[in-house]
Amino acid sequence: MRLWPRSLLARLLVIVFIGLLLANALSLTLVMYERMRSARAVMLGNLENDVATSVAILDRLPASERQAWLPRLDRGNYRYILSNGEPGAAPQDKRSQDAIRTLKATLEGQYPLRFTAVAGPISHIQAHLTLRDGSPLTIDLIPRMPPVASWLPIVLLLQLLLVALCSWIAVRQVVQPLSRFTRAVDTLDPAANTPMAERGPVEVHRAAHAFNAMQSRIQTHLRERTQILASISHDLQTPITRMKLRVEMAEQPALRDKLLNDLDAMSRLVREGIAYARSSEPLEETSLKLELNAWINSIVCDYQDIGKNVQFQASGTRLPLTTRPQALRRVMTNLLDNALKYGDTAAVEVHQPDEKHVAIRIIDSGPGIPEAELEAVLQPFYRVETSRNRDTGGTGLGLAIAAQLTAQLNGTLQLANRPAGGLEVTITLPRG
């Protein structure tokens, strides 16, 4: 089973190709068998008629004229010799026996015949007889079938290639819709709303329609979830504001400060909840063309102006980028705030992995994230266990919002721990 291919395309191709090859091989075998039978019948029939005529002509010619007629009477697989020929044993192979029976049926009634086998790798016999004037005559015969036409192997090779091509086309027609469906599932992004093309055979059309209906239902559920989150977060702002006003009038300073801290944390959670709900909706911002190095440098300068240790290492070339700047700014500020929250410094680097993409790296000096939780921290409200405190724990929505907005910009966001310590966040975006 190790030789059995793993992909469905290869398996179906092997099965269909072998089936067609066996069917063609059987047809070819039957055709060749019938051809050999027909060729054998034709060969023996020609031998019977032609030898009888040739011997009769030689028998009636004067002895002095017989030698001149021999080239006219010779054929491709037999010829006439005006001598006793070569001595030898009686032939034993089957092909020689068929020729011997034909010659006996043709000549033995008029001329006594004696047959000998000529040594060699192929069937080769001689029939010895005596003409009426006593002259010896030998029929030198190689009993073989007519040769196969030189173009036949080429036709067989073309037939094999045609079978392989038809097998590939047939299997591709079956597997291609499945591959397209698999790619659509792999790239499923409810926020992007990219329906699958409903074309092809009836079965494929139905599957694509069912997939689009499923994607629409997922989008509906996600919109309902985000609407609920946004509504709850929005409605909580009013009672939190009233609670702050009442707490500020409390007479116990220590209790008042603790309650205000709790209310501030609740306010941050509400604001982040609203921001997360909005980030899951399709962006309405218009795409603009900007120079990425200068744009990032302006953000870094804003952080430096308020005393934050943020450094920027620009690439040596201009990097024009067409994107939604406000959404990208929100991604950058979320990631920089997260880097400064867990580390003392943050560094931004820009490089170009290929001609169609640009990558932004944000590096911090914090403790990093356990490898098992690198994917989980991108989920909403997830926080690393060691950071669940009021100072650094946050709401667990910063990275989720950044990842969601990056996806809306047709980019990817990846987290990785650095060998020297700290976390490295890479944003890869299409250039336009």
LINNOR-V442231 format. One record per backbone hydrogen bond with DSSP energy under -0.5 kcal/mol. NH is the residue of the N-H (numbers start at 1). CO is the residue of the C=O. Records with the same first field share a line. If there is no record, write none. Layout:
NH=CO + CO
//
This chain:
4=1
11=7
12=8
13=9
14=10
15=11
16=12
17=13
18=14
19=15
20=16
21=17
22=18
23=19
24=20
25=21
26=22
27=23
28=24
29=25
30=26
31=27
32=28
33=29
34=30
35=31
36=32
37=33
38=34
39=35
40=36
41=37
42=38
43=39
44=40
45=41
46=42
47=43
48=44
49=45
50=46
51=47
52=48
53=49
54=50
55=51
56=52
57=53
58=54
59=55
60=56
61=57
65=62
66=62
67=63
69=65 + 66
70=66 + 67
72=69
73=69 + 70
74=70
75=78
79=140
81=138
83=81
97=93
98=94
99=95
100=96
101=97
102=98
103=99
104=100
105=101
106=102
107=103
108=103 + 104
110=107
111=107
114=128
116=126
117=89
118=124
119=117
125=141
126=116
127=139
128=114 + 126
129=137
131=135
134=131
137=129
138=81
139=127
140=79 + 138
141=125 + 139
142=77
143=141
144=142
152=149
155=151
156=152
157=153
158=154
159=155
160=156
161=157
162=158
163=159
164=160
165=161
166=162
167=163
168=164
169=165
170=166
171=167
172=168
173=169
174=170
175=171
176=172
178=174
179=175
180=176
181=177
182=178
183=179
184=180
185=181
186=182
187=183
188=185
192=189
193=189
195=193
199=197
205=201
206=202
207=203
208=204
209=205
210=206
211=207
212=208
213=209
214=210
215=211
216=212
217=213
218=214
219=215
220=216
221=217
222=218
223=219
224=220
225=221
226=222
227=223
228=224
229=225
230=226
231=227
232=228
233=229
234=230
235=231
236=232
237=233 + 234
238=234
239=235
240=236
241=237
242=238
243=239
244=240
245=241
246=242
247=243
248=244
249=245 + 246
250=247
253=251
256=252
257=253
258=254
259=255
260=256
261=257
262=258
263=259
264=260
265=261
266=262
267=263
268=264
269=265
270=266
271=267
272=268
273=269
274=270
275=271
276=272
277=273
278=274
279=275
280=276
281=278
288=323
290=288 + 321
292=290 + 319
295=291
296=292
297=293
298=294
299=295
300=296
301=297
302=298
303=299
304=300
305=301
306=302 + 303
307=304
308=303
310=308
311=346
313=348
314=312
321=290
322=431
323=288 + 321
325=323
328=324
329=325
330=326
331=327
332=328
333=329
334=330
335=331
336=332
337=333
338=334
339=335
340=336
341=337
342=338
343=339
346=309
347=363
348=311
349=361
350=313
351=359
353=351
354=357
357=354
358=429
359=351
360=427
361=349
362=425
363=347 + 361
364=423
365=345
373=370
374=371
377=373
378=375
379=376
381=396
382=379 + 396
383=381
387=384
388=385
389=387
393=389
394=389
401=397
402=398
403=399
404=400
405=401
406=402
407=403
408=404
409=405
410=407
411=406
412=428
414=426
416=424
418=422
421=418
424=416
425=362
426=414 + 424
427=360 + 425
428=412 + 426
429=358 + 427
431=356
//
